[in-house]
């Protein structure tokens, strides 16, 4: 009986987490920033009017001194450019699973966080073309930088 209750409790918690943070529908991974060479990654999704898409980042980085880390996203609907937007990967709300260690001017930072959201205004094939930029930081090491789309 205890095992059954434990299993049900874990299932309810997991369902609650999906309702709180959303269900992943796409992911774009970066291994480096586009400071020297433009590195564009993209994903296309069939989306419906009224759906709310959230943009999250899963980040694991090491750097020295100060850093900015920005996702620049172009939005295309049915192969027509619709504009774009920028999101600061270092400013998220909520932020989860965060581990940040600093020693002197060296920082190691790993976290998952929500950056922004978009409400879909019309049905269509939505292409998100993303680029990751950072401030100049010769010691930046990207262990993981992923733009995660959820609904």
Secondary structure by P-SEA (a helix, b strand, c coil): caaaaaaaaaaaaaaaaaaacccccbbbbbccccccbbbbbbccccccccbbbbbbbbccccccccbbbbbbbbbbccccccccccccccccccccbbbbbbcccbbbbbbbbbcbbbbbccccbbbbbbbbbbccccccccccccccccc
